[in-house]
Amino acid sequence: MARKRNEAGRLTAEVAGGRAELVPERGRARAFTLTLDGAPQSYVDLDAPRHLDFAYQRRIGHLADLVAPAGRPLRVLHLGGGALSLARYVAASRPRSTQQVAEVDAALTAFVREHLPLDPQARVRVRAADARDVLAKFPEDWADLVIGDVFAGARTPAHLTSTEYLGEIRRVLAPAGTYVANLTDGPPLAFLRGQIATAAEVFPELALAADPAVLRGKHFGNAVLAASAVPLPLAPYTRAVASDPHPGRVEHGRALRDFTGGATAGRDDTAKRSPAPPEGVFAQ
């Protein structure tokens, strides 16, 4: 894998997913944004691993904080690795956590780990394999938290959007475990509504966090879907999302069912990948 540093101090490499680039942040000596073909993917500050720069990652981080008492180690399965931002966050906020990462792009992982090394104390193992293949090999009831954040060409692959896929996630989750996924969509929000309907067939408890403008179908963006077999920590999660630098809204219960608007669940034989972002728009 060819790597080079350009005149702006950016590190670049050709990986399976395209042209990877680590863009340094001014004013932070060891902070970088990972982009793939120009689209922002992850942010890492090696000196502050608990700093999550992207709004959707903060919304996932809030759930990681709330699914168990503060500081208690978790068993976490990450479907999609990127720059390992969320794995670093969990390792820093919950020492001694055991984390497994499924990242199909081995060249990307090598590039990230060379230039943004993990804390030697972090218990993080990365598997170079498709998320669905990794799930199939995991034992039942293993994970306290499963985080889904898989994109290929800025789109979630279709085989990671079905009821069968979510059924495998529920099998791997502990009885009180939580699944949280980063989803992207824009008007008319058909994909997002379908994903909520799909999750509702597998999990009885759901919540959705997003920018209000995204929920109103005003523009393309990220939405974080949380699902569990047990009640979610809705009150503290809603407060955390609302108090972010970029405040979001949490929908659940009847309001979320109404938002779904009669959308139907997707199966393996009918599932579709998420829509491509509009030209010039990068979901963060």
C-alpha positions as CSV (number, residue, x, y, z in Angstrom):
1,M,0.0,0.0,0.0
2,A,1.6,3.2,-1.2
3,R,1.6,6.0,1.4
4,K,2.8,9.6,1.1
5,R,2.6,12.9,2.9
6,N,1.6,15.9,0.9
7,E,2.6,19.6,1.2
8,A,-0.2,20.3,3.7
9,G,1.0,17.5,6.0
10,R,-1.8,15.2,5.0
11,L,-1.1,11.5,5.0
12,T,-2.6,9.6,2.1
13,A,-2.9,6.0,1.0
14,E,-4.9,4.0,-1.6
15,V,-7.0,1.4,0.2
16,A,-9.8,-0.9,-0.8
17,G,-12.4,1.8,-0.2
18,G,-10.7,4.4,-2.2
19,R,-8.2,7.2,-1.4
20,A,-7.8,7.4,2.4
21,E,-6.4,10.7,3.8
22,L,-5.6,11.8,7.4
23,V,-6.1,15.5,7.6
24,P,-4.4,17.2,10.6
25,E,-6.4,19.7,12.6
26,R,-4.9,23.1,13.3
27,G,-4.2,23.7,16.9
28,R,-4.2,20.1,17.9
29,A,-0.9,18.4,17.5
30,R,-2.2,14.8,17.2
31,A,-5.7,15.2,15.9
32,F,-6.8,14.1,12.5
33,T,-9.9,13.6,10.4
34,L,-10.0,10.4,8.2
35,T,-11.5,10.9,4.8
36,L,-12.3,8.4,2.0
37,D,-12.4,9.9,-1.4
38,G,-12.9,13.3,0.2
39,A,-15.8,12.3,2.4
40,P,-15.2,12.7,6.2
41,Q,-15.4,9.3,8.0
42,S,-13.9,9.6,11.4
43,Y,-12.1,12.0,13.8
44,V,-9.3,11.0,16.2
45,D,-7.4,13.1,18.8
46,L,-4.7,10.8,20.2
47,D,-4.3,13.1,23.2
48,A,-8.1,13.2,23.9
49,P,-9.7,9.9,22.8
50,R,-12.9,10.8,24.6
51,H,-13.4,13.8,22.3
52,L,-15.9,12.8,19.6
53,D,-16.0,15.6,16.9
54,F,-18.8,14.3,14.7
55,A,-22.4,14.7,16.1
56,Y,-23.5,11.2,15.2
57,Q,-20.5,9.7,17.0
58,R,-21.3,11.8,20.1
59,R,-24.9,10.4,20.0
60,I,-23.5,6.9,19.9
61,G,-21.0,7.8,22.6
62,H,-23.9,9.0,24.9
63,L,-25.5,5.5,24.6
64,A,-22.2,3.8,25.4
65,D,-22.1,5.9,28.5
66,L,-25.6,5.0,29.6
67,V,-25.9,1.3,28.9
68,A,-24.1,0.4,32.1
69,P,-22.9,2.2,35.3
70,A,-20.0,4.6,34.6
71,G,-16.6,2.9,34.3
72,R,-17.9,-0.7,34.1
73,P,-16.1,-2.6,31.4
74,L,-18.2,-3.7,28.4
75,R,-18.0,-6.3,25.7
76,V,-18.5,-4.3,22.5
77,L,-18.7,-5.4,18.9
78,H,-18.1,-2.7,16.3
79,L,-19.4,-3.5,12.8
80,G,-17.2,-1.1,10.8
81,G,-14.0,0.3,12.0
82,G,-12.9,3.4,10.2
83,A,-10.3,5.2,12.4
84,L,-11.5,3.2,15.4
85,S,-12.8,6.4,17.0
86,L,-15.6,4.8,19.0
87,A,-13.4,1.9,20.1
88,R,-10.9,4.4,21.4
89,Y,-13.7,6.2,23.2
90,V,-14.9,3.1,25.0
91,A,-11.4,2.1,25.9
92,A,-10.8,5.5,27.5
93,S,-14.1,5.8,29.2
94,R,-14.4,2.2,30.3
95,P,-11.0,0.7,30.9
96,R,-10.7,-3.1,30.6
97,S,-13.5,-3.3,28.1
98,T,-13.2,-6.1,25.5
99,Q,-13.8,-4.9,22.0
100,Q,-14.0,-6.7,18.7
101,V,-14.0,-4.7,15.4
102,A,-15.1,-6.0,12.0
103,E,-13.5,-3.9,9.2
104,V,-13.4,-5.4,5.8
105,D,-10.8,-3.0,4.5
106,A,-7.5,-4.4,5.9
107,A,-5.4,-1.8,4.1
108,L,-7.4,1.0,5.7
109,T,-6.9,-0.6,9.2
110,A,-3.2,-0.9,8.6
111,F,-3.0,2.8,7.5
112,V,-4.9,4.0,10.5
113,R,-3.0,1.8,13.0
114,E,0.4,2.9,11.6
115,H,-0.3,6.6,11.9
116,L,-2.9,6.6,14.7
117,P,-1.8,3.8,17.0
118,L,-4.1,2.5,19.7
119,D,-3.3,2.8,23.3
120,P,-1.3,-0.4,24.2
121,Q,-3.7,-1.0,27.1
122,A,-6.8,-1.0,24.9
123,R,-8.3,-4.5,24.5
124,V,-9.3,-4.0,20.8
125,R,-9.0,-6.7,18.2
126,V,-9.7,-5.9,14.5
127,R,-10.9,-8.6,12.2
128,A,-10.4,-8.1,8.4
129,A,-13.8,-9.5,7.4
130,D,-17.3,-8.5,6.3
131,A,-19.6,-7.6,9.2
132,R,-22.2,-10.2,8.4
133,D,-19.5,-12.9,8.3
134,V,-18.1,-11.9,11.6
135,L,-21.6,-11.9,13.2
136,A,-22.2,-15.4,12.1
137,K,-19.1,-16.7,14.0
138,F,-19.9,-14.9,17.3
139,P,-21.5,-16.8,20.2
140,E,-24.9,-16.0,21.6
141,D,-25.3,-13.4,24.3
142,W,-21.7,-12.1,24.0
143,A,-22.0,-8.4,23.5
144,D,-23.3,-5.7,25.9
145,L,-23.2,-3.2,22.9
146,V,-23.1,-3.7,19.2
147,I,-22.3,-0.6,17.1
148,G,-23.1,-0.6,13.4
149,D,-21.3,2.0,11.2
150,V,-20.6,0.3,7.9
151,F,-20.3,2.2,4.7
152,A,-19.1,1.3,1.2
153,G,-18.8,4.2,-1.2
154,A,-20.7,6.4,1.4
155,R,-23.6,3.9,1.4
156,T,-24.6,1.1,3.8
157,P,-24.5,-2.2,1.9
158,A,-27.9,-3.9,1.4
159,H,-27.0,-7.1,3.2
160,L,-26.5,-5.1,6.4
161,T,-30.0,-3.6,6.4
162,S,-32.3,-6.7,6.7
163,T,-34.3,-8.4,9.4
164,E,-32.1,-11.4,9.1
165,Y,-29.0,-9.2,9.7
166,L,-30.7,-7.6,12.8
167,G,-31.7,-11.1,14.0
168,E,-28.1,-12.1,14.0
169,I,-27.3,-8.9,16.0
170,R,-30.0,-9.7,18.6
171,R,-28.6,-13.3,18.9
172,V,-25.1,-11.9,19.6
173,L,-26.4,-9.3,22.1
174,A,-26.7,-10.2,25.8
175,P,-30.3,-10.2,27.0
176,A,-30.1,-6.6,28.2
177,G,-27.7,-5.5,25.4
178,T,-28.1,-2.5,23.1
179,Y,-27.6,-2.2,19.3
180,V,-26.9,1.3,17.9
181,A,-26.5,2.1,14.3
182,N,-25.4,5.1,12.2
183,L,-27.8,5.6,9.3
184,T,-27.8,8.2,6.6
185,D,-30.7,9.4,4.5
186,G,-32.4,12.5,3.0
187,P,-35.8,13.5,1.8
188,P,-38.2,11.6,1.5
189,L,-36.5,9.5,4.2
190,A,-37.8,6.2,2.7
191,F,-34.6,4.3,3.7
192,L,-34.7,5.6,7.3
193,R,-38.4,4.8,7.7
194,G,-37.8,1.3,6.3
195,Q,-34.9,0.7,8.7
196,I,-37.1,1.6,11.7
197,A,-39.7,-0.8,10.5
198,T,-37.1,-3.5,10.0
199,A,-35.7,-3.0,13.5
200,A,-39.2,-3.0,15.0
201,E,-39.7,-6.6,13.8
202,V,-36.6,-7.7,15.8
203,F,-36.4,-5.4,18.8
204,P,-39.3,-4.2,21.0
205,E,-37.6,-1.0,22.2
206,L,-36.4,1.6,19.7
207,A,-35.2,5.2,19.8
208,L,-34.0,7.5,17.0
209,A,-31.7,10.5,17.5
210,A,-31.0,13.1,14.8
211,D,-30.8,16.7,13.9
212,P,-34.4,18.0,13.8
213,A,-34.0,19.2,10.2
214,V,-33.0,15.7,9.1
215,L,-36.1,14.3,10.9
216,R,-38.3,16.8,9.1
217,G,-36.8,15.7,5.7
218,K,-35.2,19.1,5.1
219,H,-31.7,17.8,4.2
220,F,-29.5,14.7,4.0
221,G,-27.8,13.7,7.2
222,N,-27.1,11.1,9.9
223,A,-29.6,9.5,12.3
224,V,-28.6,7.2,15.2
225,L,-31.0,4.2,15.7
226,A,-30.9,2.5,19.1
227,A,-32.6,-0.9,19.7
228,S,-32.9,-3.3,22.6
229,A,-35.0,-6.0,24.1
230,V,-35.2,-4.0,27.3
231,P,-36.2,-0.4,27.9
232,L,-33.6,2.2,26.7
233,P,-32.3,5.0,29.0
234,L,-34.5,7.5,27.2
235,A,-34.6,10.3,29.7
236,P,-30.9,10.8,30.2
237,Y,-30.2,10.0,26.5
238,T,-32.7,12.7,25.4
239,R,-31.0,15.2,27.7
240,A,-27.5,14.3,26.5
241,V,-28.5,14.6,22.8
242,A,-30.3,17.9,23.4
243,S,-27.3,19.4,25.2
244,D,-24.8,18.6,22.5
245,P,-23.0,21.5,20.7
246,H,-25.2,20.5,17.7
247,P,-28.5,19.7,19.6
248,G,-30.5,16.8,18.4
249,R,-33.9,15.3,19.0
250,V,-34.8,11.8,20.2
251,E,-38.0,10.1,19.0
252,H,-39.4,7.0,20.5
253,G,-42.7,5.2,21.2
254,R,-45.8,6.4,19.3
255,A,-44.0,9.4,17.8
256,L,-41.4,7.0,16.2
257,R,-44.1,4.6,15.0
258,D,-45.9,7.5,13.4
259,F,-42.7,8.7,11.8
260,T,-42.3,5.3,10.2
261,G,-45.4,6.1,8.3
262,G,-46.4,2.5,7.3
263,A,-43.0,1.5,5.9
264,T,-42.3,-2.2,5.6
265,A,-39.4,-4.2,6.9
266,G,-36.7,-5.3,4.6
267,R,-35.6,-8.9,4.1
268,D,-32.5,-10.3,2.6
269,D,-34.2,-10.8,-0.8
270,T,-35.7,-7.2,-0.9
271,A,-33.2,-5.2,1.1
272,K,-31.6,-2.1,-0.5
273,R,-28.5,-0.2,0.3
274,S,-28.8,3.3,1.7
275,P,-29.1,6.3,-0.7
276,A,-26.0,8.1,-1.9
277,P,-25.4,11.5,-0.4
278,P,-26.1,14.4,-2.7
279,E,-23.1,15.7,-4.6
280,G,-21.0,17.9,-2.4
281,V,-22.7,16.8,0.9
282,F,-20.8,14.8,3.4
283,A,-22.8,13.2,6.3
284,Q,-21.1,13.9,9.6
